[in-house]
Amino acid sequence: MFWFDDHRVIMSVRDLPNGWQAQRDEASKVILIDTASGALEETQYRGSVECFADGTIVLESRLAGVSSLASGKFGDPLASLKMPGNFLPSIGIPGTSCVPFTYQDGFLVVRLRPGDGYVKRSTDDLKQQYPRRVLLVEDAKSRQLAQVDIKNSLAPIDISFTYLTYLESYFMPGATGHGFGDGGILFASDGTYTRVPNDPFMSELEHHMQGNAVWWLGQSRAQLWFFRAYAAYWRKTGLYLIAHGQRVRIDDQDLREAAGFASDGCRFFYERLVPQKQLREPPRTPEFAIQNVCTIGSAL
């Protein structure tokens, strides 16, 4: 699920309100959702949307258990996209570009926006040189601008970050579902960076309450967290906003998928799972929701 423009989101679905439901071996349909009206629009594409940015779409399809990627400008036929090595899970920078990572000299390398240079992340191949995993920020001429220590236990191919137009910076959250490390990292294309500390309450939830969490950074550095509890602490599941030194849970349902923040850094669009209360053992059905954290935050 990704923002298509300022008011629409693009995503893949397995069923539609008109009664269509994908068969077991049938590819998902790609649709556009108007976040204001809720209107759905089918597109010409089939598959799982892995990335959408700057008019480029990347789709994954799976045949006989084998995944393949195709990419191209939205509206045009797509061409096959080959990934370096086995780096299929992460392929782009939301809000920036859909480009494959490359692997070079023990680093996972990703190109930033045109003119902004590169980010390199050390892998296990460089443990002797970098005992603690690092990010290297380089300019377009490969001159090092910054070296940032990050938590060593993150997956060796994980390099998940987003360009935030409203902060004119790249953001790498510290939450990975397996520990928060030193917090998030917010860095500009000139190599200057700041650390964004984790919210202590959310860190406590993840480490001691059998669950995991992810987080996003909005306008004015407001933090939006989602925590999912797996066992006894299920009542803590929900979407939390941390702004102006205060914390409030703005949704108590399970989050299925999120497009993140729109370009204004205020509107957050996601799909949640809601119980059908009329059934004795209710299954959960998905529904779309949007929150304006700027409006909510101003009321805190």
C-alpha positions, 0 to 999 in steps of 0.5 A, a space after each residue: 500500500 502506497 500513496 499514489 498522489 495527494 488523495 489516492 492510495 494504490 494497493 493490491 487486493 484479493 477481493 472487491 465489493 462487486 463480488 470479485 474474489 481471487 482464486 487460489 492461483 489467481 493474481 491480485 488486482 491492483 486498485 486505486 482508493 480515493 481516501 476522501 470519498 472511498 471510491 475504488 478504481 481498478 487498474 490494468 495491473 495484476 500482482 502485489 504492489 511492492 513499490 510505487 514512487 515518482 510514477 513508477 510501479 514495481 509488481 511482484 508475481 508468484 508462479 509455482 512458488 517462484 517470485 518475479 518482479 516487473 517495473 515501469 511507469 504507471 499506465 505503461 507495460 511493465 518490464 522484468 526487473 532483476 534483483 541483485 543476489 537474493 535481495 527481493 524483500 526491500 526494493 525502494 524508498 517510499 516517497 522517493 523512488 523504486 530502485 533495486 539495492 545493489 551489493 558492493 564490497 560488503 555493503 548494501 547500497 541504495 541510491 537516494 533522490 537524484 543528486 542526493 547520493 547514496 546510503 551504504 549499510 554494512 553487512 556481516 561481511 564487514 564485522 571485523 571492520 565494523 563490529 557494530 553495523 553502520 550506515 554510510 551517507 555519501 554524496 553523488 561523488 561517493 564522498 563520505 558525509 556521515 557514518 551512523 552507528 545502528 543496532 547490530 542485531 538488525 537483519 543484514 539486508 534490512 535498510 528500510 527508510 523513507 524520504 519525508 518531503 515535509 521534513 526534507 529528510 530521510 527517516 530510518 525508524 529504529 523499530 523493526 519488530 525485534 528491538 528498537 536499538 538507539 531510536 530512529 535516524 533522521 538525516 539530510 542529503 548533506 549528511 547531517 543527522 539527528 537521532 529520534 528517541 524511541 517512546 519509552 512506553 512503546 519500547 516497554 510494550 515491545 520488550 515485555 508484552 509479547 508483541 511487536 511495533 512499528 512507527 512513523 514520523 509525521 509533521 513536526 516530528 510527531 510519532 505514530 506507533 502501532 503495537 500488536 500484542 500476541 497473547 495476554 496483552 492484546 488490550 494494548 494493541 492499537 495505534 498511538 500518537 505521541 505529540 507535544 509530550 503526550 501520548 494517546 491511543 487513536 485506534 484500538 483495532 489491529 492494523 493490517 497494512 499502512 500507506 504511511 503519511 501523505 506528503 503533508 505529514 498529517 494524513 495517515 491512511 491504513 487498513 485495519 481489522 475490525 471484529 464483527 460483533 454480531 457473531 459469537 466468535 467473530 472473524 475480523 474484517 478489513 476496513 480502511 481508515 484515515 487519521 489526521 494527526 495534525 488535527 488530533 495533535 493540536 487538540 492535545 
